[in-house]
Structure formats: C-alpha cells, structure tokens
Amino acid sequence: MNIRNIAIIAHVDHGKTTLVDKILHQTNVFRANQESGELIMDSNDLERERGITIFSKNASVEYKGTKINVIDTPGHADFGGEVERVLKMADGVILLVDAFEGPMPQTRFVLQKALQLNLKPIVVINKVDKANCRPDEVHDAVFELFFNLDATEEQLNFPTFYGSGKNGWFNSSLEQCEDITPLMDGILEYVPAPKTPEGNLQLQITSLDYSSFLGRIAVGKVSRASIEEGQWITLMQADGTAKKQKVRELYIFEALGKRKVQKVFAGDICAVVGIEGFNIGDTIADAEAPEALPVISVDEPTMNMLFGINNSPFFGKDGKFVTSRHLRDRLVKETEKNLALRVMDSDSADSFMVYGRGILHLGVLIETMRREGYELTVGQPQVIVKHIDGKKCEPYETLVVDVPQDFASKVIDLVTRRKGEMLIMETKGEMQHLEFEIPSRGLIGLRTQMLTATAGEAVMAHRFNDYKQWKGAIPGRNNGVLIAKEAGTTTAYSLDKLQDRGSFFVDPGEEVYKGMIIGENNKPGDLVVNPNEGKKLTNMRASGTDGAANIAPKILMTLEECMEYIQHDECIEVTPNFIRMRKTILDEEERKRTAKSMKAEA
C-alpha cells in the first residue's frame, strides 16, 4: 500500500488541530450519524481546557488508495521537545501560517528543524476569510523565511494552498472551493513516499504510549526492512548497551485508533508491545546484525524550579501522594517521555531540581501531577546560568509582540525596563509589530503586566535564542504582600477592616495558616496582618450590623500567574484542590533573622 507520512507544524493558534479535524471528516473516518465534536485530536483534559495542543498525536486516514499518517504537533515553544522528535517520523510537513499574523517565532523554530531533516514542505495559508488578512504579503514573508533558513532550491519551490480551516475549504488559489480535496491531492502529489533503503531492520522509537494492560508501548517509523510479531530484535540504547528482546504484539494506526497486525513494512508508523526498558531515541534493530540510528538530540532546558514535598501545616489533608518517594518516582517517570525535562537531586532529601523549557512547560507538569492526587511545594522559577569563557551568561529570547498602535509605547517601556532591546518595529494593518531581544529572566511575570497595560490586546510570543552575557539586576514585583499572622478561619469583620491595606487572595471563611500569603500590600514591603479576628460583642453593641461589611471579591490566580508572582523567599503549595502562596519560612521572627544574616553575607 502507498504511504505518506506528514506532520502539521505551525505557531500556536494558527489552526493545526482544526485542519486535522477537516482531514478526518473529508476521508469519512466517522459514520454519517456519529457525533465527533471539534478539536478531535486534543483528547487530554488539560488540552481541552486551555485550547492548546500539548502532546503530539498520530491519526491515519485513507485517501484514493493511499494511507496518510497525519501527526498533529504542539505550537508552543515550551513544547518544542515534542515537535523535534516527531518530525523524525515524517517525510513531509504542512507549514500552516495565519493569513494575518504571518510567520511567527515558533514557525521559524520548527521550520528550521524540518528543513534540516530534508522534509518536503507544503505551505498552507489559513484564515483567508478573516478581515484585514494579507495572503500575498504573508506568502512573500514565508518565502523570505525559507531563504533565511538556507533552504535548498527544491525546498524553496514549495507549493502553496490558501483557505479557511473553519469554513472547511483549501485551494491552490484564493478562489473558494467546495472542500479540502485540492490539499489532499497536493499531499499525494508533493509529499514523497517514505525512502526505504536496503538492509536489516531499523526502527527509531520517537514517542511513547501507555496502556494499563500492555504497559509501555514504543512508537516509531520502520526505517528499513520489516518487523514481525514474535520476532527477536536487539534494543540499541543511547549509552551503547544492546539488549536482546522479543516483539509480543504489533499495531498500526488506523483512523483515531490502532489495529493489530502480524507484520509492518518499512515506511509505516507502528506501535511495538513487549519491549522493556527502552527510552525515546533508542533503536530497535536486527537480532543478528544490529545497527543503531543516530540519537535524537533535543535543545537544552533553560529554566529550573525546586520541587519539594508539601511541608505546610495543611500537609496531607488533600492529596493521596505526599511523600518524597512518591514525588521522586513521579518525576523520574515523567522524564521518560518528556524529553526536554531533567530532574536532579538537591541538597535536601525532600526536594528535587526540575529543569524545563519555560513556565508553561513546568506549569503543565505541576497541573498534571496535582490532578493525579499529588501534594507538592514549588519554588520561584530561575533561569539556568552558565559560565562561558569565564563570563557569567544567561539565556536570551526573541520576543515578538503584536499590539494596537496606541499601546506600543507602553509595551516598549515595559520590555526595556526588563533589560530588553528593540530590534524591529513595523506596522501591520492597524497593529504595531515589535521584536525584542530580552533575557529569559525578564519574561517571568511580564505577560500579566503586559496584558494589564494593553487592556488585554497584546499578542506575545517568545523563543529561546542563545546564551549571552549576564545583564544585571532586573526589577521584580513592586508591591509587598500581606501575610497571615496565625492559623485560623478568616472573618468578614477582619477583612473589611484590612481592605485599605491591600487586595486579598482569600474570601471570608477560608482556612489560613501562619506565614501564608493572603493578599497584596498597596505599598512595597511585606505586612503581617491578622485576618481571623471576630467581632467582640458587648451589651452596648448590637450583633446585627454585620451586613455592613462590603468586601471586594478575592483575586483569582492561575498556577502560571502564581509562578510569575512569587519572589525568591516565597513558594507555592499545590494540592489537588488548592493553590496557595506562602513564605518559604513560615515564622516571622525566623524570617527576620534569615534576612539579616543574608544581608550581612552580602
């Protein structure tokens, strides 16, 4: 059977998962009366809630007698590790570009990886039904991007399709047509069939699947020869060790599921059951004459956070897994499938250093663990510092902001205060397009400030660039916090009296403990307050006038906002039902002593 393997790459929100929906509908994967919903491939709860793709996924469709394996990839730079490895399974890529925004930083990053692997590109300019879209200009910008990334003559001669994923049509010209048939024909015409060199079996494991019945399942593309059920193979690992093992079962992808088969030939993507102790990047090779494929290299992480057990007074009230052994096992298990993540032991037995790509990457891990019933404490995100040629260096990122012209000056002011330098400023329709180079430290906490300053209009995207010399101190949060003086339940009476001191993260009737952060001070500097005081009743005063307490509702913060908000002496307590911010040292006197000794050392 003819096979085509194609990955869909694009910046976040340019319409990858919607395009996969249309391909599934076009090839009649669903029965006529079947409810399929939208964004079919985003199957994980977190993906559906956030409206983003986090894990890459495979589906397979049949069109005109050809099997097309479609791989949907994430668009956020933080999940670049996912994209880098799945591109190894593809022979061609569909590069999706928004007809208004044009190529964005993440587009550049994934396209570069695809061109280095010599994949055949097809460019699809999506959302041409939007007002003020500019398909022709975007096409020129894409060509320029290919040229800047040193594409070959053949790659520069890419076919282009225009259309709207939402309205379900794509055509080789700007003329609206019935459906996406022109694009499907284009895939058959332009994407080459997989190359299958002569030789013994080679299959590189590029992703993992897990089943509670079958255990860990290896997924990858058969590069050479074929693989059969019950065959003896050699597992070639990254560190050079080789283990003989037997294939128990084989599955190929069909529509949204898998089908069990006896044999899989070169060029097809399959799932192998029965292999133990494998990691992503290992090669399944011939039992007698094994040859390994080059190991997948993934860009290094740029941020780290301290993950520790929950040691607050509310420890163990909420979660199932609370010990450091649970935490260690879970983090080690995560590194098996999350290539861009590293875990190291810290000075204390109860905490671990976790290295990742960015706040979103680490935030998704914490959110997943919390939903599985873990309790943990996480510290402030720090960037990873390196010493290059004896100089202290830190990671820098390219930051792209699209914002209405009235707000451009505010954005420039915010970014330059955080040691960013402006590289490009140009007008796109009514929007101002700004590009900066900024230390990764400067991005922590920038999104919240940026959205406040631009009334939610700014569109931000950033991508790791390079390590450069340390830029010096970057101003953090301006205001101090309000800290609970002692454990208890907050009362409306106290919160009402404290409202002129700041705004609160708690409502009346919530349990708090000593050292917990319950609000933001209106001024710099921290303030210890007592939110638990009840109204004293005497015979002079009636008890019925409590209705006069008018309290502003509490400020709700997501996990990522908390991660950006806390300072170096604070941490976040994460449990299945609560996210609380607190001081690392709960006792006020001890905090003062520690601060004094740190000042003396400095």
C-alpha positions in Angstrom: 0.0 0.0 0.0 1.2 3.5 -0.8 2.1 5.5 2.3 2.6 9.2 3.1 3.8 10.5 6.5 3.1 14.1 7.1 3.5 16.4 10.2 1.5 19.6 10.6 3.6 22.4 12.1 2.7 26.0 12.9 2.7 28.7 15.6 0.2 28.3 18.4 -3.5 29.1 17.4 -2.8 29.1 13.6 -5.3 26.2 13.2 -3.3 22.9 13.2 -5.8 20.8 15.1 -8.8 22.2 13.2 -7.1 21.2 9.9 -6.6 17.6 11.2 -10.4 17.6 12.0 -11.2 18.6 8.4 -8.9 15.8 7.1 -10.6 13.3 9.3 -14.1 14.4 8.1 -13.0 14.6 4.4 -11.8 10.9 4.5 -15.0 9.7 6.1 -13.4 8.4 9.3 -16.7 8.9 11.1 -20.1 7.4 10.3 -22.6 9.8 8.9 -24.6 9.9 12.2 -21.6 9.9 14.6 -21.1 12.9 16.9 -17.4 13.8 16.6 -17.2 17.3 18.2 -14.3 19.7 17.4 -10.6 19.6 18.0 -10.8 15.8 18.0 -7.1 15.2 18.5 -6.9 17.3 21.7 -8.0 14.4 23.9 -6.4 15.3 27.2 -8.5 17.3 29.7 -5.8 20.0 30.1 -5.6 20.5 26.3 -9.3 20.9 26.0 -9.5 23.4 28.9 -6.6 25.5 27.7 -7.4 25.2 24.0 -3.8 24.2 23.1 -2.1 21.1 22.0 0.5 19.7 24.5 1.3 16.2 23.2 1.8 15.3 19.6 -0.6 12.6 18.3 -1.0 10.4 15.3 -4.0 9.6 13.2 -4.1 7.7 10.0 -6.6 8.2 7.1 -7.0 6.5 3.7 -7.5 8.7 0.6 -7.6 7.4 -3.0 -5.9 4.1 -2.0 -3.1 5.8 -0.2 -2.6 5.6 3.6 -1.7 9.1 5.0 -0.3 9.1 8.6 -1.0 12.6 10.0 0.9 13.9 13.0 -0.6 16.9 14.9 2.1 18.8 16.8 2.0 21.4 19.6 2.6 25.1 18.7 4.0 26.5 22.0 7.8 27.0 22.1 7.8 25.3 25.5 6.8 22.0 23.9 9.5 22.2 21.2 10.9 18.9 22.5 7.7 17.1 21.4 8.0 18.6 17.9 11.7 17.9 17.4 11.3 14.2 17.9 8.1 13.5 16.0 9.5 15.2 12.9 11.7 12.1 12.6 8.6 10.1 11.7 7.5 12.4 8.8 8.6 12.6 5.2 6.9 15.9 4.6 5.5 18.8 6.6 2.4 21.1 6.2 3.5 24.5 7.4 0.4 26.3 8.4 0.5 30.2 8.5 -2.1 32.6 9.6 -3.1 34.9 6.7 -2.9 38.0 9.0 -0.1 37.3 11.5 2.3 35.7 9.1 5.3 33.6 10.2 5.9 33.8 14.0 8.9 32.8 16.2 7.7 29.3 16.7 7.1 28.9 12.9 10.7 29.7 12.4 12.0 27.3 15.0 10.0 24.2 13.8 10.6 25.0 10.1 14.3 25.1 10.7 14.2 21.6 12.2 12.1 20.3 9.3 14.4 21.8 6.7 17.5 20.3 8.4 15.8 16.9 8.2 15.2 17.4 4.4 11.5 17.2 4.8 9.3 18.3 1.8 7.3 21.4 2.8 3.8 22.3 1.7 2.7 25.8 2.8 -0.9 26.4 3.8 -2.1 30.0 4.4 -5.1 29.6 6.7 -7.8 32.0 7.8 -8.1 33.9 4.5 -11.7 34.6 5.5 -10.6 37.0 8.3 -11.0 40.7 7.9 -7.7 42.6 7.0 -5.9 39.4 6.1 -3.0 39.7 3.6 -2.3 36.4 2.0 0.1 37.6 -0.7 2.3 39.5 1.7 2.3 36.5 4.0 3.4 34.3 1.1 6.3 36.6 0.4 7.2 36.6 4.1 7.2 32.8 4.2 9.4 32.7 1.1 11.8 35.1 2.8 11.9 32.9 5.9 12.7 29.8 3.8 15.5 31.8 2.2 16.9 33.0 5.5 16.9 29.4 6.9 19.2 28.3 3.9 16.5 26.2 2.2 17.7 24.2 -0.9 16.4 25.2 -4.4 14.0 22.3 -4.3 12.6 23.3 -0.8 12.2 27.0 -2.0 10.0 25.8 -4.8 7.2 24.9 -2.3 3.5 24.6 -3.3 1.1 27.0 -1.6 -2.5 26.4 -0.7 -5.0 29.0 0.6 -8.2 28.6 2.5 -10.1 28.6 5.8 -10.0 25.6 8.1 -13.0 26.8 10.0 -15.1 27.0 6.8 -13.6 23.7 5.5 -12.0 24.6 2.2 -8.4 24.8 0.8 -7.5 25.6 -2.8 -4.3 26.2 -4.7 -5.6 29.7 -5.5 -7.6 32.3 -3.5 -10.8 31.1 -5.1 -13.2 29.4 -2.6 -13.9 25.8 -3.4 -16.2 23.0 -2.0 -13.9 21.2 0.4 -10.2 20.3 1.0 -9.8 17.9 -1.9 -7.1 20.2 -3.6 -5.0 20.0 -0.4 -5.4 16.2 -0.1 -4.4 15.8 -3.8 -1.5 18.1 -3.1 -0.3 15.8 -0.2 -0.3 12.8 -2.6 1.4 14.8 -5.3 4.1 16.7 -3.4 5.0 14.6 -0.3 7.4 11.8 -1.3 6.7 8.2 -0.4 9.0 7.0 2.5 12.5 6.1 1.4 13.3 2.5 2.3 17.0 1.7 1.9 18.2 -1.9 1.7 19.4 -3.6 4.9 18.4 -5.1 8.1 15.6 -3.9 10.5 15.9 -0.3 11.9 13.1 1.4 13.9 13.8 4.5 16.0 11.5 5.0 19.0 10.2 8.6 18.7 7.3 8.5 21.1 5.6 6.6 23.9 2.2 5.2 24.5 0.9 3.6 27.7 -1.8 1.1 28.4 -2.7 -0.3 31.8 -2.9 -3.8 30.2 0.1 -3.8 28.0 2.5 -1.4 29.9 4.8 0.9 27.9 4.4 0.8 24.2 7.1 2.0 21.8 6.0 4.1 18.7 8.2 4.9 15.7 8.6 4.6 12.0 10.2 1.5 10.5 13.1 2.9 8.5 14.4 -0.3 7.0 13.2 -3.9 6.3 10.2 -5.0 8.2 9.2 -6.1 11.7 7.0 -9.1 12.6 5.1 -10.3 15.7 7.2 -12.8 17.7 10.5 -11.7 16.1 13.7 -11.4 18.2 15.3 -8.0 18.0 18.1 -6.1 19.6 17.3 -2.9 21.5 20.2 -0.4 20.9 20.3 2.2 23.7 21.7 5.7 23.7 24.6 4.7 26.1 25.7 2.0 23.7 24.2 -1.1 25.5 22.4 -3.7 23.5 19.6 -6.0 24.8 18.0 -8.9 23.0 14.2 -8.9 23.3 11.1 -10.3 21.6 8.3 -8.4 20.0 5.0 -9.5 21.6 2.4 -7.6 19.5 2.4 -5.0 16.7 -0.2 -2.3 16.0 -0.5 0.2 13.1 -2.5 3.4 13.4 -5.9 3.4 11.7 -8.2 6.4 11.8 -8.1 7.5 15.5 -7.3 4.1 16.9 -4.9 1.2 16.4 -5.2 -2.1 14.6 -3.3 -5.3 15.5 -1.2 -6.7 12.6 1.3 -9.5 12.0 3.9 -7.6 10.1 4.8 -3.9 9.4 6.9 -2.9 6.4 9.4 0.0 6.0 7.9 3.5 5.8 4.9 2.9 8.1 4.5 4.1 11.6 3.7 1.4 14.2 3.4 0.6 17.9 5.5 -2.2 19.3 4.4 -4.0 22.5 6.6 -6.2 24.7 9.9 -4.3 24.7 11.1 -3.4 28.2 13.5 -0.7 29.5 13.5 1.4 26.4 13.8 5.2 26.1 12.9 7.7 23.4 15.7 7.8 20.8 16.7 4.1 21.2 16.8 1.9 18.0 15.0 -1.4 17.5 17.4 -3.3 15.3 18.0 -6.7 13.8 18.8 -9.5 16.3 21.9 -10.8 14.4 23.4 -7.7 12.8 22.2 -4.7 14.8 22.9 -1.1 13.6 21.8 1.9 15.6 20.3 5.1 14.2 21.7 8.5 15.4 20.2 9.5 18.7 17.6 12.3 18.8 19.1 15.5 20.2 16.8 17.9 21.9 17.6 21.5 22.8 18.7 22.1 26.4 16.3 23.3 29.1 16.6 27.0 30.1 14.7 27.2 33.5 14.7 25.3 36.7 12.4 25.1 39.8 12.7 23.4 43.1 10.0 20.8 43.7 9.6 19.7 47.3 7.2 17.8 49.5 4.3 19.8 51.0 5.6 20.9 54.4 2.8 23.4 55.3 0.5 22.9 58.4 -2.2 21.6 56.0 0.0 18.8 54.7 -1.8 15.5 53.8 -5.3 16.9 54.1 -6.0 16.9 50.4 -3.8 14.6 48.3 -3.1 10.9 48.1 0.7 11.1 47.3 2.6 13.2 49.8 6.0 11.6 50.5 9.3 12.4 48.8 9.4 8.8 47.4 6.1 9.4 45.6 7.4 12.7 44.2 10.8 11.3 43.0 9.1 8.3 41.3 6.6 10.5 39.5 9.3 13.0 38.3 11.6 10.2 37.1 8.6 8.6 35.2 7.9 12.0 33.5 11.5 12.3 32.2 11.0 9.0 30.3 8.5 10.6 27.8 9.2 14.3 28.3 12.5 14.7 26.5 13.1 18.4 27.3 12.8 17.8 31.1 15.7 16.9 33.5 15.4 16.0 37.2 18.3 16.2 39.7 18.6 15.7 43.5 19.1 18.9 45.6 20.9 19.4 48.9 17.8 18.2 50.8 16.4 14.7 50.6 12.8 16.2 50.4 13.3 18.3 47.3 14.4 18.0 43.6 15.6 20.4 41.0 13.5 20.1 37.9 14.8 21.7 34.6 12.4 22.6 31.8 11.8 24.8 28.7 9.8 27.5 30.3 7.0 28.4 32.7 4.2 26.8 30.6 6.2 23.5 30.3 6.8 23.3 34.1 3.2 24.6 34.8 1.6 21.8 32.7 3.7 19.2 34.6 2.6 20.6 38.0 -1.0 20.8 36.9 -1.0 17.2 35.7 0.6 16.0 39.0 -2.0 17.9 41.0 -4.8 16.2 39.1 -3.3 12.8 39.8 -3.5 13.5 43.6 0.0 14.8 44.4 0.8 17.4 47.0 3.9 19.4 46.5 5.7 22.8 47.1 7.3 24.6 44.2 9.7 27.5 44.4 10.3 30.5 42.2 11.3 29.7 38.6 15.0 30.5 38.0 16.9 30.7 34.7 19.9 28.4 34.2 23.2 30.3 34.3 26.3 29.1 32.5 29.9 30.2 32.6 31.3 30.5 29.1 34.9 31.6 28.7 35.0 32.7 32.3 32.0 35.0 31.9 28.6 34.6 33.5 26.0 34.0 30.8 22.2 33.7 30.8 19.6 32.6 28.2 18.2 35.3 25.9 14.9 35.0 24.0 13.4 36.7 20.9 10.1 38.3 22.0 7.5 39.2 19.4 4.6 41.5 20.4 1.7 42.5 18.1 -0.3 45.3 19.7 -2.6 48.2 18.6 -0.6 51.3 17.8 -1.9 53.3 20.8 -0.3 50.8 23.3 3.0 50.4 21.5 4.9 52.9 23.7 3.7 51.1 26.9 4.9 47.8 25.6 8.3 49.2 24.7 8.6 50.9 28.1 7.7 47.6 29.9 10.2 45.5 28.0 13.1 48.0 28.1 12.7 48.2 31.9 13.3 44.5 32.0 16.6 44.9 30.0 15.0 44.1 26.6 16.4 45.7 23.4 14.2 46.5 20.4 15.3 45.0 17.1 12.3 45.6 14.7 9.3 47.9 14.7 6.9 47.8 11.8 3.2 48.4 11.1 0.9 45.6 10.0 -2.5 47.0 9.2 -3.8 48.6 12.4 -1.3 46.6 14.6 2.3 47.5 15.5 4.7 44.6 15.2 7.6 44.8 17.7 10.5 42.4 18.1 12.9 42.4 21.1 15.8 40.5 22.4 15.3 40.0 26.2 16.9 37.9 28.9 14.7 34.9 29.9 14.6 36.3 33.4 12.8 39.4 32.1 10.0 37.3 30.7 9.0 35.9 34.1 5.9 37.9 35.2 5.9 40.0 32.0 2.7 38.6 30.5 0.5 39.7 33.3 1.8 43.2 33.3 1.7 43.4 29.5 -2.0 42.3 29.4 -2.9 44.9 32.1 -1.1 47.7 30.4 -2.6 46.9 26.9 -6.2 46.2 28.1 -5.7 42.5 27.0 -4.9 43.4 23.4 -1.2 42.3 23.2 -0.3 39.1 21.5 3.0 37.8 22.8 5.3 35.0 21.6 8.8 34.2 22.5 11.5 31.7 21.6 14.9 30.8 23.1 17.7 32.3 21.1 21.1 31.9 22.7 23.3 32.3 25.8 24.8 35.8 26.2 26.4 37.8 28.9 24.5 38.4 32.2 22.5 41.7 32.0 22.5 42.6 35.8 19.5 43.0 38.1 16.0 43.1 36.7 13.3 44.7 38.8 10.8 42.2 40.3 7.4 42.8 41.9 6.9 46.4 43.2 4.4 45.7 45.9 4.8 43.7 49.1 2.4 41.0 50.3 0.0 40.6 53.2 0.9 37.6 55.4 -1.4 35.8 57.9 -0.2 36.3 61.5 -1.6 33.0 62.8 -3.7 29.9 61.8 -7.5 30.1 61.8 -10.5 31.0 59.7 -10.8 34.4 58.0 -13.7 36.6 59.1 -15.6 39.2 57.1 -15.1 41.6 60.1 -11.3 41.5 59.8 -11.0 41.5 56.0 -13.3 44.5 55.9 -11.1 46.4 58.3 -7.9 45.4 56.4 -9.2 46.4 52.9 -7.4 49.8 52.9 -4.1 47.9 53.3 -4.4 46.0 50.0 -6.3 43.4 48.0 -6.9 39.8 49.0 -6.4 36.4 47.6 -8.8 34.8 50.2 -12.5 35.2 51.0 -14.2 35.2 54.4 -14.5 31.7 55.9 -11.3 30.3 54.4 -8.7 28.3 56.4 -5.3 30.1 56.6 -2.1 29.3 58.4 0.8 31.4 59.8 3.1 32.6 57.1 0.5 32.1 54.3 0.3 34.9 51.7 -3.3 36.2 51.8 -3.1 39.4 49.7 -1.0 42.1 48.0 0.1 45.1 50.0 -0.7 48.5 48.5 2.9 49.6 49.2 6.4 48.0 48.9 7.4 45.8 51.8 5.6 42.9 53.5 3.0 43.3 56.2 1.9 40.7 58.7 -1.9 41.0 59.5 -4.5 39.1 61.4 -7.4 38.2 59.2 -9.1 35.9 61.8 -10.3 38.4 64.4 -14.0 38.1 65.2 -16.3 41.0 66.3 -16.3 41.4 70.1 -19.9 41.6 71.4 -20.7 43.7 74.5 -24.1 44.7 75.9 -23.5 48.2 74.4 -23.2 46.9 70.8 -25.8 45.1 68.8 -24.7 42.0 66.9 -27.0 42.6 63.9 -25.0 45.2 61.9 -22.5 42.8 60.3 -24.3 43.2 57.0 -22.4 46.4 56.5 -19.1 44.6 55.7 -18.7 45.2 51.9 -15.7 43.1 50.8 -14.2 43.1 47.3 -14.2 39.5 45.9 -10.8 37.8 46.1 -8.3 37.9 43.2 -8.2 34.5 41.5 -4.8 33.5 40.2 -3.9 30.6 37.9 -0.9 28.4 38.6 1.2 30.1 36.0 0.3 33.6 37.4 1.3 32.4 40.9 4.7 31.1 39.4 5.3 34.5 37.9 4.1 36.4 41.0 6.2 34.8 43.8 9.7 36.1 44.8 12.8 34.2 45.9 11.8 33.8 49.6 8.2 32.5 48.7 6.8 29.3 47.3 3.6 27.8 46.1 1.7 25.0 47.9 0.0 22.9 45.2 -2.6 20.2 46.2 -5.4 18.6 44.2 -8.0 21.2 45.3 -6.0 24.3 46.4 -3.1 26.5 45.1 -1.8 28.7 48.0 1.2 31.0 48.1 3.3 31.2 51.2 6.6 32.3 52.6 9.3 29.6 52.5 10.0 30.3 56.2 6.6 30.5 58.0 7.8 32.0 61.3 8.1 35.8 61.2 11.0 36.1 63.7 12.9 33.4 61.8 12.3 35.2 58.5 13.8 38.4 60.0 16.9 36.5 61.3 17.5 34.9 58.0 17.1 38.2 56.1 19.6 39.8 58.5 22.2 37.1 58.1 21.8 37.2 54.3 22.3 41.0 54.3 25.5 40.5 56.4 26.8 37.9 54.0 26.1 40.2 51.0 
